[in-house]
Amino acid sequence: MYKAFHTLGLVALTAFALTACDKNVDKKPSTQIVAKVNDVEITMHQVNRVVKGVQKVSADNVASVRREALEKLIDQQIIVEKAKKENLDRTPDVIMAIEAAKKEILAKAYIQKLVMNSTRTKSNDIKEYYNEHPALFSERRIFNFEDIGFERKAELMPELRAEVAQQKPMTEIAAWLREKGVKYSGGTYLRPAEQIPLAILPRLQYAKAGEVLLIEIDNAVHLIHVIKYEESPIDLAAATPFIKSYFINTNGKQLITDKLKQFRKEAKVEYVGEFSMAAADPEALVEKTNQIQSKSSKRSSIEAGVAGLK
């Protein structure tokens, strides 16, 4: 599909934490406890952690989302207890997976701390970004539109531009595309400005209700019919945390890359076995790794194909 809609990266780096519930008969009841499974406590902190990973949580549905999260935690605890009774937590594969998860969590926690402590955003930078992107903030809109996306065909573009210039209905343009043998995908969407690519937003921002737009992005073409929109501005105070998160994400990537290079120089790294060639020829190691990944990818594709026949 050639739909180019995706969320703008104004999301903060996510923190991860290990959560454990231990049986403690002497522990006094806590107001944070929301359920017990065979005396193992489930707390509101655990519920809230699950809720954080749920999209589209609002004041209207937060209660039901929390309830669903609690039920999932209860089911999880029941299954965990069954697994422990069968000593699955002591099997080599599970032990290795747990250790791998711990390392990943600790690494992500350190990276978050590193980025948060090293990336400082000045108030002037935030205000400047806010003023430079009115479509995202002070003039923010929520759009209801139709979109048809397809691969660009140079020979058809002059005639297509003429069709759009006449502001023909989308149904007629879609029928014209089918006559020309063009395969397309489309749908009707309700999207706020921040969920629209910056390559499209400027055109969409100042379009009139009912207008059909022709937008070309690289090798893709989008026909967008603006059904309607509503004004939904965000002031500087409300936008500040999102802009800070954006700066942290964008600046943090380069920071992490630079720091990792530094840490590698400080660490003693020794390659062993088939990877020992890295010391003498790093490029050869990369080629070897790519070959392994390629074989793994082919194997996964074959397995997926077999699964589809079942």
MARBA-706543 format. One record per residue (C-alpha): residue in three letters; x, y, z. Coordinates in steps of 0.02 Angstrom, whole numbers, plus 50000, padded with zeros to 5 digits. Example, Ala and Ser with C-alpha at 12.3 -4.5 7.8 and 13.67 -1.06 7.14 Angstrom:
<recs>
Ala506154977550390;Ser506844994750357;
</recs>
This chain:
<recs>
Met500005000050000;Tyr500565017649967;Lys499725026050114;Ala500955037850194;Phe500025041050354;His500965038450514;Thr501145047250680;Leu502395061350702;Gly503805056250816;Leu503315067350964;Val503365053051087;Ala504535051851236;Leu505745037151257;Thr504865023451356;Ala505525017851526;Phe505514999451568;Ala505464991751742;Leu505494974051812;Thr503934970151914;Ala503854955652035;Cys502524949852157;Asp503154939552304;Lys502124930552432;Asn502314938752602;Val501084933452736;Asp501724946452860;Lys501484961052742;Lys500124973252792;Pro498744976952664;Ser499124991552548;Thr497895003152466;Gln498854999952304;Ile498314981652302;Val496904978952178;Ala496824959952172;Lys497594943952239;Val497904927652148;Asn498224913752273;Asp498924926652395;Val500044934852263;Glu499644953352257;Ile499304963552101;Thr499494982252126;Met498844997852043;His500625001851990;Gln500634986051885;Val498944990251811;Asn499505007851766;Arg501075001151685;Val500014990351569;Val498845005051533;Lys500335015751479;Gly500605003951334;Val498805005451273;Gln498405017751135;Lys496885029251133;Val496595030151320;Ser495415044251367;Ala494455050151520;Asp492935041251450;Asn493705023951434;Val495135023951561;Ala494105014151689;Ser493705000151566;Val495514999951503;Arg496144997951682;Arg494904983951713;Glu495464974851557;Ala497284977351608;Leu496914969851779;Glu496074954651702;Lys497594951851591;Leu498754952751742;Ile497674940251835;Asp497714928251687;Gln499594930551673;Gln499884926751858;Ile498824911051849;Ile499824904751699;Val501474909351783;Glu501014898851934;Lys500594884051822;Ala502264886051733;Lys503224886451897;Lys502374870551957;Glu503084862051804;Asn504804869951838;Leu504794878951671;Asp505674893651754;Arg507184882351778;Thr507374876551598;Pro508904883051503;Asp507894891851368;Val506804901251493;Ile508294905951603;Met509204912851450;Ala507654922451395;Ile507454930151568;Glu509274935451573;Ala509144942751398;Ala507594952551449;Lys508484959351604;Lys509954965251498;Glu508804973651373;Ile507824982451511;Leu509404988551598;Ala510164994551433;Lys508585004251389;Ala508485011651563;Tyr510295017651552;Ile510005024851378;Gln508485034351440;Lys509455041451587;Leu510895046051473;Val509775055051350;Met508745063951482;Asn510305070251573;Ser511245075251416;Thr509875082851308;Arg509415100051371;Thr508055109651283;Lys508025128451300;Ser506375137551315;Asn506845148351165;Asp507095132651058;Ile505375126251108;Lys504535142851069;Glu505435144050902;Tyr504885126550851;Tyr503105130650906;Asn503075146350799;Glu503855137750648;His502515124150646;Pro500825132750662;Ala499935118250575;Leu500455106950719;Phe500035118950859;Ser499255136350848;Glu498275132250688;Arg498085113550721;Arg496615105050637;Ile495785088050641;Phe495435082150464;Asn494125070550392;Phe494675065450218;Glu494695052150083;Asp496355046050018;Ile496825036049863;Gly498655030949851;Phe499575022349709;Glu501255020849624;Arg501715035449512;Lys501595032349325;Ala502395046649230;Glu501405043849069;Leu499745046049161;Met500175061449264;Pro499715075149136;Glu497975067949111;Leu497765064649296;Arg498215082549339;Ala496885088249215;Glu495595076949299;Val496015084149470;Ala496045102049404;Gln494205099849359;Gln493885094449540;Lys492965078949485;Pro492215067749621;Met493355054449694;Thr492225040649627;Glu492485046849449;Ile494365048449472;Ala494435030949547;Ala493455024149399;Trp494685032949281;Leu496155024949372;Arg495355007649354;Glu495115010549168;Lys496955014449154;Gly497414998549248;Val498095007649399;Lys498074997749561;Tyr497725008849711;Ser497255008049893;Gly496175020149988;Gly494995023950129;Thr494195037450234;Tyr495155044050384;Leu494975055250535;Arg496705061850581;Pro497395076150686;Ala498785086350608;Glu500175077450705;Gln499685060850627;Ile499915067350450;Pro501625067050364;Leu502475083950355;Ala502625081450167;Ile500725081950154;Leu500175092950299;Pro500585110050222;Arg499485106450072;Leu498105099150178;Gln498175113150306;Tyr497555126750190;Ala496405116350080;Lys494555120250078;Ala493205108050129;Gly492695098149974;Glu494335101249882;Val495285087149797;Leu497185087949808;Leu498495079249703;Ile500075076249805;Glu501635067549740;Ile502885060549866;Asp504405052149788;Asn503695037849685;Ala501965038349764;Val500425048549720;His499015053249838;Leu497315059749791;Ile496545067649945;His494765073849958;Val494535085150109;Ile492805081050173;Lys492865092950321;Tyr493985098650464;Glu493835106650634;Glu494985119050720;Ser495875111550871;Pro497355122750919;Ile498625118551054;Asp499415132751154;Leu501265133751194;Ala501065127051371;Ala500165111351311;Ala501365108851165;Thr502955110651269;Pro503075092551333;Phe502795085651157;Ile504115097051083;Lys505335092351221;Ser505035073951184;Tyr505325077150999;Phe506995085651033;Ile507495071651152;Asn507095058351021;Thr507945066950875;Asn509475073250969;Gly509575057451073;Lys509875046150923;Gln511505054850878;Leu511995055951061;Ile511785037151083;Thr512775033450925;Asp514215044550982;Lys514205037751160;Leu514175019751102;Lys515725022750995;Gln516575030051149;Phe516035015551260;Arg516685002851135;Lys518395011051136;Glu518425010351326;Ala517834992251336;Lys518894976851305;Val518034967451164;Glu518744950851107;Tyr517984940950963;Val518074922050975;Gly517784907650855;Glu517064911650685;Phe516944930050736;Ser518794931250778;Met519094938050603;Ala518354954550663;Ala520014959650741;Ala520894958150573;Asp519494961850450;Pro517924970250520;Glu517134971150346;Ala517274952250329;Leu516344950250493;Val514954961450431;Glu514824951250271;Lys514774935050372;Thr513424942150486;Asn512384947650335;Gln512504930150262;Ile511874922650425;Gln510444935150434;Ser510004931750252;Lys509904912950283;Ser508844916050437;Ser507684927350338;Lys507474914350201;Arg507134900950330;Ser505804911850412;Ser504974914850244;Ile504924896250208;Glu504204892650379;Ala502874906050353;Gly502414898450185;Val502234881150262;Ala501164888350402;Gly500014896050272;Leu499664878750199;Lys499084871550365;
</recs>
